[in-house]
Amino acid sequence: MTIDKSWIILSNRSSPEFLKGLRNFIEIAKNHVDGEGKTCCPCRDCVNMYRQTVTTVYAHIHDRGFLQSYRIWIHHGEEYPSSDLDKIWFPKNHTTTTHEMFDAIDDVMAEENTHEGNIDGEGISLDPEFDALFKEANIELYPGCSWMSSLNFIAKLMHMKAINKWTDSSMDQLLEFLRVAFPKENAIPASHYEAKKKLKKIGLGYQSIHACINDCALFWKENESMQNCPICNESRWVEKNTKGKKVAQKVLRYFPLTSRLRRRYSSRFTAKDMIWHHTGRSNDGKMYHPVDGKAWQEFDKRYPEFANEPRNVRLGLAADGFNPFGNMNQSYSMWPIILTTFNTPPWLCMKESSFMLTLLIPGPKSPAKDIDILLRPLVDELKMLWDEGVQMRDAATNTIFTMHASLLWTINDYPACSSLSGFKVIKLVLPAIKTHLHVV
């Protein structure tokens, strides 16, 4: 059934047409409330970022207007229309599979083949790890279980572990219990480590980069073989004369950006969202997303070649330190560097599941002005993505294109702003403020 949405652009919100459309929307929204009776509010202020009661949603839309860029009501039960690619992959005489893991493996295979050329003359993957994944995806969880494979079970369980922050030991205990509780000849992994090994090819890894304990330099690229810091001559190792395996004094974790952006475009579900900024701009002169702002428009004027390809990526970077041990008496500062893509709609670009962790800078102290040394892997990759670009496969259109990326904004508090951007932050002295207030 086609839903009439013509009313959302009406300026007279007291007109019979607007009120009728609003009442129809509210009836739909009633079927998509959470346990507290709340649903996403698509008014011009909430923009689906906040959940409200159905009565409040009605009042908000009536008073403030409906978010005009919200044309596909995905938060209220509507699905994206099938693309031309879906017609190619799933013709009328073909029944789509309900097995999510086959779709996931297909997307990852296509991603790998785009930049590795790891296919034979018939376009079939030659990677034995993918063959093992497909085999695992066909193995029943236990004899007679036709509704879930071993791989699907592992993926769902690992997802629950991540969402609920289970410890590795609790996961081991759960798997051990499930192996006993399920029929004898089950395919449940014996441990969390074994489950991770099976899903390794689907996931995205990271690089461990050794750093000077004083944040002077990275033992990376031209310094990779050095045993001492080229600046302060501090040893790279905790015990440099040990006979066993040497342990680095400081290890930086780097999660390559390109592979994560490639994964966004390799899935036909997420690739569609990557051009929302091109199709979902505001048409009423109001700002609902950074694409509607002057900074974005000025950037497009300055770099028209970049702007002409809507699949080029606009990024925002957020950085701040925190104490991972939760004890503020203990001096320790871990710094995650997170990127988000502003190509996506406002209800996705600032969602936690859309954030990409790119760097994890360990403590024990804040990197302060030396953070530029530790950001070098990310900066080098960003420069490459801006100057040269990389070839990507767009699963939504089944085409290959050269993707470029630009870092438009940083998001941080004032102390981090001083470290990241070099801005001087003026500190107000509390006694002086008190004196001024007393005089006044």
C-alpha positions as CSV (number, residue, x, y, z in Angstrom):
1,M,0.0,0.0,0.0
2,T,1.4,3.4,-1.0
3,I,1.5,5.9,1.9
4,D,0.6,9.5,1.0
5,K,3.4,11.8,2.2
6,S,2.5,14.9,0.2
7,W,1.3,16.5,3.4
8,I,4.7,16.8,5.0
9,I,5.7,19.7,2.8
10,L,2.6,21.8,3.5
11,S,3.4,25.1,5.3
12,N,-0.2,25.4,6.8
13,R,-0.1,22.9,9.6
14,S,-3.7,23.6,10.5
15,S,-5.0,22.6,7.1
16,P,-7.3,19.5,6.8
17,E,-4.7,17.8,4.5
18,F,-1.9,18.2,7.0
19,L,-3.9,17.1,9.9
20,K,-5.3,14.1,8.1
21,G,-1.7,13.0,7.0
22,L,-0.5,13.6,10.6
23,R,-3.2,11.4,12.1
24,N,-2.4,8.7,9.6
25,F,1.3,8.9,10.5
26,I,0.5,8.7,14.2
27,E,-1.5,5.5,13.6
28,I,1.5,4.0,11.9
29,A,3.8,5.2,14.7
30,K,1.7,3.5,17.4
31,N,2.8,0.2,15.9
32,H,6.5,1.0,16.4
33,V,6.9,2.0,20.0
34,D,9.3,0.6,22.5
35,G,8.7,-0.8,26.0
36,E,8.1,2.7,27.4
37,G,5.6,3.6,24.7
38,K,8.0,5.9,22.9
39,T,8.9,6.1,19.2
40,C,11.4,8.2,17.1
41,C,10.1,11.7,16.6
42,P,10.5,13.1,13.1
43,C,9.8,16.7,13.9
44,R,12.2,19.4,12.7
45,D,13.9,19.6,16.1
46,C,14.1,16.0,17.2
47,V,15.0,14.7,13.6
48,N,14.5,11.1,14.8
49,M,17.4,11.5,17.3
50,Y,15.0,11.5,20.3
51,R,12.2,9.1,21.3
52,Q,9.0,10.6,22.5
53,T,5.5,9.4,23.4
54,V,3.0,9.2,20.6
55,T,1.1,12.2,22.0
56,T,4.3,14.3,22.2
57,V,5.2,13.3,18.6
58,Y,1.8,14.5,17.4
59,A,2.3,17.8,19.3
60,H,5.9,18.3,18.0
61,I,5.0,17.7,14.4
62,H,2.0,20.0,14.6
63,D,3.9,22.8,16.3
64,R,7.3,22.5,14.5
65,G,6.6,20.7,11.3
66,F,7.7,17.3,9.8
67,L,11.3,16.6,8.9
68,Q,11.0,17.0,5.1
69,S,14.1,15.0,4.3
70,Y,12.6,12.0,6.1
71,R,11.0,10.5,3.0
72,I,11.5,6.8,3.7
73,W,10.1,6.1,7.2
74,I,12.6,3.5,8.2
75,H,12.1,4.2,11.9
76,H,8.4,3.5,11.5
77,G,8.3,0.2,9.6
78,E,9.1,1.3,6.1
79,E,11.9,-0.4,4.1
80,Y,14.2,1.0,1.5
81,P,13.0,0.3,-2.0
82,S,14.8,-2.4,-3.9
83,S,17.6,-1.1,-6.2
84,D,18.3,-2.2,-9.7
85,L,21.1,-4.2,-8.2
86,D,18.6,-6.2,-6.2
87,K,16.8,-7.1,-9.5
88,I,20.1,-8.3,-11.0
89,W,21.0,-10.4,-7.9
90,F,17.5,-11.6,-7.1
91,P,15.4,-12.1,-10.3
92,K,11.7,-13.0,-10.0
93,N,12.2,-16.7,-10.3
94,H,14.8,-16.7,-7.5
95,T,13.9,-17.1,-3.9
96,T,16.0,-15.0,-1.6
97,T,17.8,-16.7,1.3
98,T,17.0,-15.9,4.8
99,H,20.5,-16.9,5.9
100,E,22.2,-13.6,6.8
101,M,25.7,-15.2,6.9
102,F,25.7,-16.0,3.2
103,D,25.0,-12.4,2.5
104,A,27.7,-11.2,4.8
105,I,30.3,-13.6,3.3
106,D,29.3,-12.5,-0.2
107,D,29.8,-8.9,0.7
108,V,33.2,-9.5,2.2
109,M,34.3,-11.7,-0.7
110,A,33.4,-8.9,-3.2
111,E,35.3,-6.4,-1.1
112,E,38.4,-8.6,-1.0
113,N,38.3,-9.3,-4.7
114,T,38.0,-5.6,-5.6
115,H,41.4,-4.7,-4.3
116,E,43.3,-8.1,-4.2
117,G,42.3,-9.6,-7.5
118,N,42.0,-12.9,-5.7
119,I,39.7,-14.6,-8.2
120,D,40.0,-17.2,-10.9
121,G,38.8,-16.9,-14.5
122,E,35.2,-17.6,-13.6
123,G,35.1,-14.9,-10.8
124,I,35.2,-17.5,-8.0
125,S,37.2,-16.8,-4.9
126,L,40.4,-18.8,-4.4
127,D,40.8,-18.0,-0.8
128,P,40.6,-21.2,1.3
129,E,39.5,-19.2,4.3
130,F,36.3,-18.2,2.5
131,D,35.8,-21.8,1.5
132,A,36.0,-22.7,5.2
133,L,33.5,-20.0,6.0
134,F,31.0,-21.3,3.4
135,K,31.4,-24.8,4.8
136,E,30.8,-23.5,8.3
137,A,27.7,-21.6,7.1
138,N,26.3,-24.9,5.9
139,I,26.9,-26.9,9.0
140,E,23.9,-27.4,11.2
141,L,24.2,-26.2,14.8
142,Y,23.2,-29.7,15.9
143,P,21.6,-32.6,14.0
144,G,18.2,-31.7,12.7
145,C,18.6,-27.9,13.3
146,S,17.6,-26.6,9.9
147,W,16.9,-23.0,11.1
148,M,20.4,-22.0,12.2
149,S,23.9,-22.8,11.1
150,S,27.0,-23.0,13.3
151,L,28.4,-19.8,11.8
152,N,25.1,-17.9,12.2
153,F,24.9,-18.9,15.9
154,I,28.5,-17.8,16.6
155,A,27.9,-14.4,14.9
156,K,24.7,-13.7,16.9
157,L,26.3,-14.8,20.1
158,M,29.4,-12.6,19.5
159,H,27.1,-9.7,18.7
160,M,25.3,-10.1,22.1
161,K,28.7,-10.3,23.8
162,A,29.8,-7.0,22.3
163,I,26.5,-5.2,23.1
164,N,26.3,-6.4,26.7
165,K,30.0,-6.1,27.4
166,W,30.5,-9.7,28.5
167,T,34.0,-10.6,29.6
168,D,36.0,-13.3,27.7
169,S,35.8,-15.6,30.7
170,S,32.0,-15.3,31.0
171,M,31.8,-16.1,27.3
172,D,34.0,-19.2,27.8
173,Q,31.7,-20.4,30.6
174,L,28.5,-19.8,28.5
175,L,29.9,-21.7,25.5
176,E,31.0,-24.6,27.8
177,F,27.5,-24.7,29.3
178,L,25.8,-24.6,25.9
179,R,27.9,-27.4,24.6
180,V,26.7,-29.6,27.5
181,A,23.0,-28.4,27.2
182,F,22.7,-28.9,23.5
183,P,22.5,-32.3,21.8
184,K,25.8,-34.2,21.8
185,E,26.9,-33.8,18.2
186,N,26.7,-30.0,18.2
187,A,29.0,-27.5,16.4
188,I,29.3,-24.9,19.2
189,P,32.9,-23.7,19.7
190,A,34.7,-24.7,22.8
191,S,35.9,-21.2,23.7
192,H,35.7,-17.5,22.9
193,Y,39.1,-17.7,21.2
194,E,37.9,-20.5,18.9
195,A,34.8,-18.5,18.0
196,K,36.9,-15.4,17.2
197,K,39.1,-17.6,14.9
198,K,36.1,-18.7,12.9
199,L,34.9,-15.1,12.4
200,K,38.3,-13.6,11.8
201,K,38.0,-13.3,8.0
202,I,34.7,-11.5,8.3
203,G,36.0,-9.0,10.8
204,L,38.4,-6.1,10.5
205,G,41.8,-6.3,12.1
206,Y,44.3,-3.7,13.4
207,Q,48.0,-3.0,13.4
208,S,50.2,-2.8,16.5
209,I,52.8,0.0,16.2
210,H,55.5,0.5,18.8
211,A,56.0,4.0,20.1
212,C,58.6,5.7,22.2
213,I,57.6,5.8,25.9
214,N,58.1,9.6,25.8
215,D,55.9,10.0,22.6
216,C,58.9,11.3,20.7
217,A,58.6,9.0,17.6
218,L,57.0,5.8,16.3
219,F,59.0,2.7,15.5
220,W,57.3,2.6,12.1
221,K,58.3,2.9,8.5
222,E,61.8,4.5,8.5
223,N,62.2,3.8,12.2
224,E,60.8,0.3,12.1
225,S,64.1,-1.6,12.7
226,M,65.5,0.8,15.4
227,Q,65.9,-0.4,18.9
228,N,66.2,3.0,20.5
229,C,64.2,6.3,20.0
230,P,65.9,8.5,17.4
231,I,65.1,11.6,19.5
232,C,65.6,10.8,23.2
233,N,67.5,7.4,22.8
234,E,65.1,5.7,25.2
235,S,64.9,1.9,24.7
236,R,62.1,0.5,22.6
237,W,61.8,-2.5,25.0
238,V,60.9,-3.0,28.7
239,E,63.8,-5.4,29.0
240,K,66.2,-5.0,26.1
241,N,68.5,-7.8,27.3
242,T,65.9,-10.4,28.0
243,K,66.4,-13.9,26.4
244,G,62.7,-14.4,25.9
245,K,60.2,-12.4,23.8
246,K,60.8,-8.7,24.0
247,V,57.9,-6.5,25.2
248,A,57.6,-3.0,23.8
249,Q,57.2,-0.2,26.4
250,K,54.4,1.4,24.5
251,V,52.1,0.0,21.8
252,L,49.7,2.0,19.6
253,R,46.8,0.2,18.0
254,Y,45.9,1.5,14.5
255,F,42.7,0.4,12.8
256,P,43.1,1.2,9.1
257,L,40.5,3.6,7.8
258,T,40.4,2.4,4.1
259,S,39.3,-1.1,5.0
260,R,36.4,0.2,7.1
261,L,35.2,2.6,4.4
262,R,35.5,-0.3,1.9
263,R,33.3,-2.4,4.1
264,R,30.7,0.4,4.1
265,Y,30.5,0.3,0.3
266,S,30.8,-3.4,0.0
267,S,27.4,-4.0,1.6
268,R,24.3,-3.1,-0.5
269,F,22.5,-2.2,2.8
270,T,25.1,0.4,4.0
271,A,26.2,1.6,0.6
272,K,22.8,3.3,0.0
273,D,23.2,5.5,3.0
274,M,26.6,6.7,1.9
275,I,25.1,9.1,-0.7
276,W,22.3,10.4,1.6
277,H,24.0,13.9,1.8
278,H,23.5,14.2,-1.9
279,T,19.8,13.2,-2.0
280,G,18.5,14.3,1.4
281,R,19.5,17.9,1.6
282,S,17.1,20.4,3.2
283,N,14.8,22.2,0.7
284,D,13.2,24.6,3.2
285,G,16.3,26.7,4.1
286,K,16.7,25.1,7.5
287,M,19.7,23.1,8.8
288,Y,19.1,19.5,9.7
289,H,22.5,18.1,8.9
290,P,26.0,19.5,8.3
291,V,25.3,19.3,4.5
292,D,22.9,22.2,4.9
293,G,25.5,24.4,6.5
294,K,27.7,27.1,5.0
295,A,31.0,25.3,5.8
296,W,29.9,22.3,3.6
297,Q,28.8,24.5,0.8
298,E,32.0,26.6,0.9
299,F,34.0,23.4,0.7
300,D,32.1,22.2,-2.3
301,K,32.8,25.5,-4.1
302,R,36.5,25.3,-3.3
303,Y,36.9,21.7,-4.4
304,P,34.3,21.1,-7.1
305,E,35.9,17.9,-8.4
306,F,35.6,16.3,-5.0
307,A,32.0,17.5,-4.7
308,N,31.0,16.1,-8.1
309,E,31.4,12.5,-6.8
310,P,28.7,12.1,-4.1
311,R,30.4,8.8,-3.0
312,N,33.5,10.7,-1.8
313,V,33.6,10.6,2.0
314,R,33.3,13.5,4.4
315,L,34.7,12.7,7.8
316,G,34.6,14.1,11.4
317,L,37.2,13.2,14.0
318,A,36.5,13.0,17.7
319,A,39.2,12.6,20.4
320,D,39.4,12.8,24.1
321,G,41.1,11.0,27.0
322,F,39.5,8.8,29.7
323,N,40.5,6.6,32.6
324,P,39.7,3.0,31.5
325,F,40.0,1.8,35.1
326,G,37.2,3.9,36.4
327,N,39.3,5.1,39.4
328,M,39.9,8.8,39.2
329,N,42.6,8.6,41.9
330,Q,44.7,6.6,39.6
331,S,46.5,8.7,37.0
332,Y,46.0,7.1,33.6
333,S,44.7,8.6,30.3
334,M,43.7,6.4,27.3
335,W,43.0,8.3,24.1
336,P,40.7,6.8,21.5
337,I,40.5,8.5,18.1
338,I,37.1,8.0,16.5
339,L,35.9,8.9,13.0
340,T,32.4,9.2,11.7
341,T,31.1,9.7,8.2
342,F,28.9,12.7,7.5
343,N,27.7,11.2,4.2
344,T,25.0,9.3,6.1
345,P,21.7,10.7,7.4
346,P,21.5,12.5,10.7
347,W,19.9,9.6,12.5
348,L,23.0,7.4,11.5
349,C,26.1,9.6,11.3
350,M,26.2,10.3,15.1
351,K,24.9,6.8,16.1
352,E,27.4,4.7,18.2
353,S,27.2,1.8,15.7
354,S,28.4,4.2,12.9
355,F,31.6,5.3,14.8
356,M,34.9,4.0,13.5
357,L,37.7,3.6,16.1
358,T,40.9,4.3,14.2
359,L,43.5,4.8,16.9
360,L,43.9,3.7,20.5
361,I,46.6,5.7,22.2
362,P,47.6,4.1,25.5
363,G,48.6,6.0,28.7
364,P,49.7,6.5,31.3
365,K,49.6,10.3,30.6
366,S,47.8,12.4,28.0
367,P,49.8,12.8,24.8
368,A,49.2,16.6,24.8
369,K,51.1,18.4,22.1
370,D,52.9,15.2,21.1
371,I,49.6,13.7,19.8
372,D,50.7,14.7,16.3
373,I,53.4,12.1,16.4
374,L,50.9,9.4,17.4
375,L,48.4,10.5,14.8
376,R,50.9,10.0,12.0
377,P,49.5,6.6,10.6
378,L,46.0,8.2,10.4
379,V,47.3,11.4,8.9
380,D,49.3,9.6,6.3
381,E,46.3,7.5,5.3
382,L,44.0,10.6,5.1
383,K,46.6,12.3,2.8
384,M,46.6,9.3,0.6
385,L,42.8,9.2,0.4
386,W,42.7,12.9,-0.5
387,D,45.5,12.9,-3.1
388,E,45.3,9.5,-4.7
389,G,42.1,7.9,-3.6
390,V,41.4,4.1,-3.7
391,Q,39.3,1.9,-5.8
392,M,36.0,0.8,-4.2
393,R,33.2,-1.4,-5.2
394,D,29.8,0.2,-4.8
395,A,27.4,-2.7,-4.0
396,A,24.3,-0.5,-4.4
397,T,25.1,0.0,-8.2
398,N,27.6,-2.8,-8.7
399,T,30.2,-0.4,-10.1
400,I,33.9,0.3,-9.3
401,F,34.8,3.9,-8.6
402,T,37.8,5.9,-7.1
403,M,36.9,7.1,-3.7
404,H,38.5,10.1,-2.0
405,A,38.1,11.3,1.5
406,S,38.3,14.6,3.4
407,L,38.4,15.4,7.1
408,L,36.1,18.3,7.5
409,W,35.7,18.7,11.3
410,T,37.1,17.7,14.6
411,I,34.9,17.3,17.7
412,N,36.5,17.7,21.1
413,D,36.5,19.7,24.3
414,Y,38.8,22.8,24.8
415,P,41.9,21.0,26.2
416,A,41.8,18.4,23.3
417,C,41.2,21.3,20.9
418,S,44.5,22.8,22.1
419,S,46.3,19.5,21.4
420,L,44.6,18.6,18.1
421,S,44.4,22.0,16.4
422,G,47.0,24.1,18.1
423,F,44.5,26.6,19.4
424,K,45.5,28.3,22.7
425,V,42.9,27.8,25.4
426,I,42.7,30.7,27.9
427,K,42.3,29.4,31.5
428,L,40.2,31.5,33.8
429,V,41.6,31.7,37.3
430,L,38.8,31.0,39.8
431,P,40.1,33.3,42.6
432,A,40.1,36.2,40.2
433,I,36.5,35.5,39.2
434,K,35.5,35.4,42.8
435,T,37.2,38.7,43.5
436,H,35.5,40.3,40.5
437,L,32.1,39.0,41.6
438,H,32.8,40.4,45.1
439,V,33.6,43.8,43.8
440,V,30.5,43.9,41.6
